[in-house]
Amino acid sequence: MRGREGEQAAAGGTDWDSLAPWWLETFSNGADIEYELQILPLASAALAGCRRVLDVGTGEGQLARRIARTEPLPELVVGVDPAAAQVRNAAAQQGGPVYLRGRGEALCFCDGAFDGVVCCLVIEHADDGDLFLAELARLVAPAGRLVLVVNHPALQGPGSGFVDDHVLGERYWRVGPYLTEQAVVEEVDQGVPIRFSHRPISRYVNPLCRAGLVLTSMEEPAPPLQFLADSIDLELELAMPRLLLLGFERPAAGRPMRE
């Protein structure tokens, strides 16, 4: 997950190969409360019943492993990631998915190859978000699902976050420039710079709808209580979602699109 402040990004993306050991230690196998209590259950439940699932930007594979264990068990789970070190770490874990190296902007699968496609906290790091979305949509089979999980664009974007104003004696949630599309680099841990690209919600929904998908669900869960154990204003922070889940479906063959 991201921090809340950032500076204008320099050219180039994040070196996920060099960050793979940090990611494995910090977020995998129960190390991160938010992943364990909210992100993994939320994303895997949205794909329950899918038979062939693709996890795009799988990292070290923890979501793919969770999906592979979700009843009813899928026939095939594939995790794809551009970083060779992440794919090696994923393959070293037990759990059943198949892991491949590949970029979300150019995936080596046939049209409609999966009835479940998930992209969880990944597209914010893509070099070309529109091309990435087009590839995700291309791979969804008729009657299949696409699950997109992002940091909440309205409340977790650049310049947004909790403010404890000791001068005015106020606590509030500041919202940054929501409509401004921008890339920022944030130091999410000591010596760990990660590039995030911000776009408003419409810039996720509209391209996917134009690609023939239908928006069927949207979830904005409150953060887990355990994640906010050190909060100085629990009521306020519980009212501000960190995540946005968008669920899409491709209509079954012969089924008319909604007007």
Beta strands, then each sheet from edge to edge (+ up, - down):
strand 1: 7-8
strand 2: 52-56
strand 3: 76-81
strand 4: 98-101
strand 5: 114-120
strand 6: 140-151
strand 7: 161-165
strand 8: 170-174
strand 9: 182-189
strand 10: 192-198
strand 11: 214-219
strand 12: 243-249
sheet 1: 1+ 9- 10+
sheet 2: 4+ 3+ 2+ 5+ 6+ 12- 11+
sheet 3: 7+ 8-
end
